[in-house]
Amino acid sequence: MDRQTLDLTALGFQAVITALLALVYAGLWRQERQGYLLTWAAAWTMYVVRLGCISAFLVTRQEGWLFAHQMATGGTALLLLLAALQFSQGLKFERRYLWTVAVVVGWAYVTIGVLHNFAIAGASSAVVLSAVTLWTGWVFWRSRRRARSVSATLLAWTFTLWGLHHLDYPFLRPLGSGALYGVFADVLFIVATAVGTLFLALSERRHALEARNAELEQLTHLLLRAQEEERRRIARELHDEAGQILTAVKIELDLDGRTEAGALVGRALSQLRDVSNLLRPTVLDDLGLLPALRSLVEDFGRRSRIAATIESAESLQGLAPELEVALYRVVQEALTNVARHAGATTVRVTLRLDDARVRLTVADDGRGLTGDPVPNLGLLGMRERVAALAGTLDIATSKDDGFRLGVTIPLAGVT
């Protein structure tokens, strides 16, 4: 195999690798719709065009191919720089940037069409490509200082070394000589650039998802707080307004001797108080979490005829109001599920403070489940409440051991 064939084979291999990278970035752009991904795809496509032009020049030695190579070189450099600026600074493409195209065309025309000096053309091409590549590396060095990203560090080093590598063209690769060495070096830099940019894009997506999740958690927290405030307001109005009116009506009916009508009003008043207590138990606000839970468990046992007990540490004072509300609502929903679905005869609620964490367990001896629990609104609501306080909710169930719900909430996660 002669020298020219070897060089063309190496250039063809480099073109295939670069074309695959262009397709990868185009695919990522279709998914993410981020401008810098499309610009990177265009840069690698232009790089393939550049390789095709230099290959055609090595075969034909026609100036036209060298002129096209010069333009493709400048276009590749500018696109790589634009992609870096789009990613690191959010730069938007504007029409006024098109003057750079005129500069690239003019530079290629002067070096090839006017000077007719291949050495000057090669040297100027190497200097321009090196300068813009080093500039791109500097952009990533700045990005790396802000974000402390491993992928940004890799790209900064890659573009810096690649920019210095371009300067060896006038010494080792004039007129295509030494192309094999240059091709393999360029392939290494291309692969390193591809790995760095892919990880950078994936990292950017991960950060965006984390920010979105944080926003959703904050929104959930605000919605839960608003929901509790609305429940408190409705319960207070039912108790203070409607409750007092019904009480006055019952007194009037009793004084008139209309005991049957008074009894009906009394039943309505009792139901109203039950609804008010479900919306927002006054004992939770007046006496605290432990008395409210004991009242809830006792009332549940009386209504459902399921033997319900509660075990709790005596030192539950000083818990944040939001934590108390969350624990109460979790127990309330868990007991509701036991009454509806478990077929249990006993249920035990356990509440402990352990290593700066609150641990809550609700366990029954019911039928349990043979597979994974089917998500429902109650379970999802419990998970949201617990997650809003940086806690975890675990479920253990089996056909023989019943259903067990465990909640752990760090005290430090409650603000």
For each residue, the residues with C-beta under 8 A, 3 or more apart:
1: 5 6 9
2: 5 6
3: 6 7
4: 7 8 58 59
5: 1 2 8 9
6: 1 2 3 9 10 180
7: 3 4 10 11 58 176 179 180 183
8: 4 5 11 12 55 58 59
9: 1 5 6 12 13
10: 6 7 13 14 179 180 183 184
11: 7 8 14 15 51 54 55 58 179 183
12: 8 9 15 16 55
13: 9 10 16 17 183 187
14: 10 11 17 18 51 183 186 187 190
15: 11 12 18 19 48 51 52 55
16: 12 13 19 20
17: 13 14 20 21 187 190 191
18: 14 15 21 22 44 47 48 51 190
19: 15 16 22 23 44 45 48
20: 16 17 23 24
21: 17 18 24 25 44 190 194
22: 18 19 25 26 41 42 44 45 47 48
23: 19 20 26 27 41
24: 20 21 27 28 194 198
25: 21 22 28 29 37 38 40 41 44 197
26: 22 23 29 30 38 41
27: 23 24 30 31
28: 24 25 31 32 34 37 198 201
29: 25 26 32 33 34 37 38 41
30: 26 27 33
31: 27 28
32: 28 29 37 201 205
33: 29 30
34: 28 29 37 38 201 204
35: 38 39 86 92 93
36: 39 40 83 84 86 87
37: 25 28 29 32 34 40 41 201
38: 25 26 29 34 35 41 42
39: 35 36 42 43 79 82 83 86 93
40: 25 36 37 43 44 79 80 83 197
41: 22 23 25 26 29 37 38 44 45
42: 22 38 39 45 46 79
43: 39 40 46 47 76 79 80 82 83
44: 18 19 21 22 25 40 41 47 48 190
45: 19 22 41 42 48 49
46: 42 43 49 50 72 75 76 79
47: 18 22 43 44 50 51 72 76 190
48: 15 18 19 22 44 45 51 52
49: 45 46 52 53 68 72
50: 46 47 53 54 69 72 73 75 76
51: 11 14 15 18 47 48 54 55
52: 15 48 49 55 56
53: 49 50 56 57 65 66 68 69 72
54: 11 50 51 57 58 65 66 69 176
55: 8 11 12 15 51 52 58 59
56: 52 53 59 60 62 65
57: 53 54 60 61 62 65 66 69 176
58: 4 7 8 11 54 55 61 176 179
59: 4 8 55 56
60: 56 57 65
61: 57 58
62: 56 57 65 66
63: 66 67 112 113 116
64: 67 68
65: 53 54 56 57 60 62 68 69
66: 53 54 57 62 63 69 70 112 118 121
67: 63 64 70 71 108 109 112 113
68: 49 53 64 65 71 72
69: 50 53 54 57 65 66 72 73 125
70: 66 67 73 74 104 107 108 111 112 121 125
71: 67 68 74 75 104 105 108
72: 46 47 49 50 53 68 69 75 76
73: 50 69 70 76 77 125 128 129
74: 70 71 77 78 103 104 107 108 128 129
75: 46 50 71 72 78 79 101 104
76: 43 46 47 50 72 73 79 80 129
77: 73 74 80 81 128 129 131 132 133
78: 74 75 81 82 100 104 132
79: 39 40 42 43 46 75 76 82 83
80: 40 43 76 77 83 84 132 133 136 159
81: 77 78 84 85 132 135 136 139
82: 39 43 78 79 85 86 91 93 97
83: 36 39 40 43 79 80 86 87
84: 36 80 81 87 88 136 139 140 159
85: 81 82 88 89 91 139
86: 35 36 39 82 83 89 90 91 92 93
87: 36 83 84 143 200 204
88: 84 85 139 140 142 143
89: 85 86 139
90: 86
91: 82 85 86
92: 35 86
93: 35 39 82 86 97
94: 97
95: 98
96: 99
97: 82 93 94 100
98: 95 101 102
99: 96 102 103
100: 78 97 103 104
101: 75 98 104 105
102: 98 99 105 106
103: 74 99 100 106 107
104: 70 71 74 75 78 100 101 107 108
105: 71 101 102 108 109
106: 102 103 109 110
107: 70 74 103 104 110 111 124 128
108: 67 70 71 74 104 105 111 112 113
109: 67 105 106 112 113 114
110: 106 107 113 114 115
111: 70 107 108 114 115 117 120 121 124 125
112: 63 66 67 70 108 109 115 116 121
113: 63 67 108 109 110 116
114: 109 110 111
115: 110 111 112 120 121
116: 63 112 113
117: 111 120 121
118: 66 121 122 174 175
119: 122 123 170 174 175
120: 111 115 117 123 124
121: 66 70 111 112 115 117 118 124 125
122: 118 119 125 126 169 170 173 174 175
123: 119 120 126 127 169 170
124: 107 111 120 121 127 128
125: 69 70 73 111 121 122 128 129 169
126: 122 123 129 130 166 167 168 169 170
127: 123 124 130 131 167
128: 73 74 77 107 124 125 131 132
129: 73 74 76 77 125 126 132 133 163 166
130: 126 127 133 134 163 164 166 167
131: 77 127 128 134 135 163
132: 77 78 80 81 128 129 135 136 163
133: 77 80 129 130 136 137 159 162 163 166
134: 130 131 137 138 159 160 163 164
135: 81 131 132 138 139
136: 80 81 84 132 133 139 140 159 163
137: 133 134 140 141 155 156 157 158 159 160 162 163
138: 134 135 141 142 156 160
139: 81 84 85 88 89 135 136 142 143
140: 84 88 136 137 143 144 152 153 155 156 159
141: 137 138 144 145 156 160
142: 88 138 139 145 146
143: 87 88 139 140 146 147 149 152 156
144: 140 141 147 148 149 152 153 156
145: 141 142 148
146: 142 143
147: 143 144 152
148: 144 145
149: 143 144 152 153 200 203
150: 153 154 199
151: 154 155 196 197 199 200 203
152: 140 143 144 147 149 155 156 196 200
153: 140 144 149 150 156 157
154: 150 151 157 158 192 195 196 199
155: 137 140 151 152 158 159 193 196 197 200
156: 137 138 140 141 143 144 152 153 159 160
157: 137 153 154 160 161
158: 137 154 155 161 162 189 192 193 196
159: 80 84 133 134 136 137 140 155 156 162 163 193
160: 134 137 138 141 156 157 163 164
161: 157 158 164 165 189
162: 133 137 158 159 165 166 186 189 193
163: 129 130 131 132 133 134 136 137 159 160 166 167
164: 130 134 160 161 167
165: 161 162 168 185 186 189
166: 126 129 130 133 162 163 169
167: 126 127 130 163 164 170
168: 126 165 171 172 173 182
169: 122 123 125 126 166 172 173 174 182
170: 119 122 123 126 167 173 174
171: 168 174
172: 168 169 177 178 181 182
173: 122 168 169 170 176 177 178 179 181 182
174: 118 119 122 169 170 171 177
175: 118 119 122
176: 7 54 57 58 173 179
177: 172 173 174
178: 172 173 181 182
179: 7 10 11 58 173 176 182 183
180: 6 7 10 183 184
181: 172 173 178 184 185
182: 168 169 172 173 178 179 185 186
183: 7 10 11 13 14 179 180 186 187
184: 10 180 181 187 188
185: 165 181 182 188 189
186: 14 162 165 182 183 189 190
187: 13 14 17 183 184 190 191
188: 184 185 191 192
189: 158 161 162 165 185 186 192 193
190: 14 17 18 21 44 47 186 187 193 194
191: 17 187 188 194 195
192: 154 158 188 189 195 196
193: 155 158 159 162 189 190 196 197
194: 21 24 190 191 197 198
195: 154 191 192 198 199
196: 151 152 154 155 158 192 193 199 200
197: 25 40 151 155 193 194 200 201
198: 24 28 194 195 201 202
199: 150 151 154 195 196 202 203
200: 87 149 151 152 155 196 197 203 204
201: 28 32 34 37 197 198 204 205
202: 198 199 205 206
203: 149 151 199 200 206 207
204: 34 87 200 201 207 208
205: 32 201 202 208 209
206: 202 203 209 210
207: 203 204 210 211
208: 204 205 211 212
209: 205 206 212 213
210: 206 207 213 214
211: 207 208 214 215
212: 208 209 215 216
213: 209 210 216 217
214: 210 211 217 218
215: 211 212 218 219
216: 212 213 219 220
217: 213 214 220 221 387 388
218: 214 215 221 222
219: 215 216 222 223
220: 216 217 223 224 384 387 388
221: 217 218 224 225 388
222: 218 219 225 226
223: 219 220 226 227
224: 220 221 227 228 326 384 385 388
225: 221 222 228 229 322
226: 222 223 229 230
227: 223 224 230 231
228: 224 225 231 232 280 325
229: 225 226 232 233
230: 226 227 233 234
231: 227 228 234 235 279 280
232: 228 229 235 236 279 280 285
233: 229 230 236 237
234: 230 231 237 238 279 280
235: 231 232 238 239 276 277 279 280 282
236: 232 233 239 240 280
237: 233 234 240 241 242
238: 234 235 241 242 243 272 275 276 279
239: 235 236 242 243 273 276 282
240: 236 237 243 244
241: 237 238 244 245
242: 237 238 239 245 246 272
243: 238 239 240 246 247 269 272 273 276
244: 240 241 247 248
245: 241 242 248 249
246: 242 243 249 250 265 268 269 272
247: 243 244 250 251 269
248: 244 245 251 252
249: 245 246 252 253 265
250: 246 247 253 254 262 265 266 269
251: 247 248 254 255
252: 248 249 255 256
253: 249 250 256 258 259 261 262 265
254: 250 251 257 258 259 262
255: 251 252
256: 252 253
257: 254
258: 253 254 261 262
259: 253 254 262 263
260: 263 264
261: 253 258 264 265
262: 250 253 254 258 259 265 266
263: 259 260 266 267
264: 260 261 267 268
265: 246 249 250 253 261 262 268 269
266: 250 262 263 269 270
267: 263 264 270 271
268: 246 264 265 271 272
269: 243 246 247 250 265 266 272 273
270: 266 267 273 274
271: 267 268 274 275
272: 238 242 243 246 268 269 275 276
273: 239 243 269 270 276 277
274: 270 271 277 278
275: 238 271 272 278 279
276: 235 238 239 243 272 273 279 280 282
277: 235 273 274 280 281 282
278: 274 275 281 332
279: 231 232 234 235 238 275 276
280: 228 231 232 234 235 236 276 277 284 285
281: 277 278 284 285 292 295 296 328
282: 235 239 276 277 285 286
283: 286 287 291 292 295
284: 280 281 287 288 289 292 324 325 328
285: 232 280 281 282
286: 282 283
287: 283 284 291 292
288: 284 291 292 316 317 324
289: 284 292 293 316 319 324 327 328
290: 293 294 312 314 316 351
291: 283 287 288 294 295
292: 281 283 284 287 288 289 295 296 324 328
293: 289 290 296 297 310 312 327 328 331 349 351
294: 290 291 297 298 310
295: 281 283 291 292 298 299
296: 281 292 293 299 300 328 331 332 335
297: 293 294 300 301 308 309 310 331 335 349
298: 294 295 301 302 308
299: 295 296 302 303
300: 296 297 303 304 306 308 335 339 347
301: 297 298 304 305 306 307 308
302: 298 299 305
303: 299 300 339
304: 300 301 308 335 338 339
305: 301 302
306: 300 301 338 339 344 345 346 347 364
307: 301 345 346 347
308: 297 298 300 301 304 335 346 347 348 349
309: 297 346 347 348 349
310: 293 294 297 348 349 350 351
311: 348 349 350 351
312: 290 293 316 349 350 351 352
313: 316 351 352 353
314: 290
315: 353
316: 288 289 290 312 313 319 351 353
317: 288
318:
319: 289 316 323 324 327 358 411 414
320: 323 324 414 415
321: 324 325
322: 225 325 326 389 414
323: 319 320 326 327 358 389 409 411 414
324: 284 288 289 292 319 320 321 327 328
325: 228 284 321 322 328 329
326: 224 322 323 329 330 385 386 388 389 409
327: 289 293 319 323 324 330 331 351 358 360 407 409
328: 281 284 289 292 293 296 324 325 331 332
329: 325 326 332 333 381 382 385
330: 326 327 333 334 360 362 382 385 386 393 405 407
331: 293 296 297 327 328 334 335 349 360 362
332: 278 296 328 329 335 336
333: 329 330 336 337 378 379 381 382
334: 330 331 337 338 349 362 382 405
335: 296 297 300 304 308 331 332 338 339 347 349 362
336: 332 333 339 340 378
337: 333 334 340 341 342 378 379 403
338: 304 306 334 335 341 342 344 347 362 364 366 403
339: 300 303 304 306 335 336 342
340: 336 337
341: 337 338 366
342: 337 338 339 347 364 366 367 368 402 403
343: 366 367
344: 306 338 347 364 365 366 367 402 403
345: 306 307 365 366
346: 306 307 308 309 364 365
347: 300 306 307 308 309 335 338 342 344 362 363 364 365
348: 308 309 310 311 361 362 363 364
349: 293 297 308 309 310 311 312 331 334 335 360 361 362
350: 310 311 312 359 360 361 362 363
351: 290 293 310 311 312 313 316 327 358 359 360 361
352: 312 313 358 359
353: 313 315 316 357 358 359
354: 357 359
355:
356: 410 411 412
357: 353 354 408 409 410 411
358: 319 323 327 351 352 353 407 408 409 411
359: 350 351 352 353 354 406 407 408
360: 327 330 331 349 350 351 406 407 408 409
361: 348 349 350 351 404 405 406 407
362: 330 331 334 335 338 347 348 349 350 404 405
363: 347 348 350 402 403 404 405
364: 306 338 342 344 346 347 348 402 403 404
365: 344 345 346 347 402
366: 338 341 342 343 344 345 402 403
367: 342 343 344 399 402
368: 342 397 398 399 400 401 402 403
369: 372 373 397 398 399 403
370: 398 399
371:
372: 369
373: 369 379 395 397
374:
375: 379 380
376: 379 380
377: 380 381
378: 333 336 337 381 382
379: 333 337 373 375 376 382 383
380: 375 376 377 383 384
381: 329 333 377 378 384 385
382: 329 330 333 334 378 379 385 386 393 405 407
383: 379 380 386 387 393
384: 220 224 380 381 387 388
385: 224 326 329 330 381 382 388 389
386: 326 330 382 383 389 391 392 393 407 409
387: 217 220 383 384 390 391 393
388: 217 220 221 224 326 384 385
389: 322 323 326 385 386 409 413 414
390: 387 409 410 412 413 414
391: 386 387 407 408 409 410 413
392: 386 407 408 409
393: 330 382 383 386 387 405 406 407
394: 405 406 407 408
395: 373 403 404 405 406
396: 401 403 404 406
397: 368 369 373 401 402 403 404
398: 368 369 370 401 402
399: 367 368 369 370
400: 368
401: 368 396 397 398 404
402: 342 344 363 364 365 366 367 368 397 398
403: 337 338 342 344 363 364 366 368 369 395 396 397
404: 361 362 363 364 395 396 397 401
405: 330 334 361 362 363 382 393 394 395
406: 359 360 361 393 394 395 396
407: 327 330 358 359 360 361 382 386 391 392 393 394
408: 357 358 359 360 391 392 394
409: 323 326 327 357 358 360 386 389 390 391 392 413 414
410: 356 357 390 391 413 414
411: 319 323 356 357 358 414
412: 356 390
413: 389 390 391 409 410
414: 319 320 322 323 389 390 409 410 411
415: 320
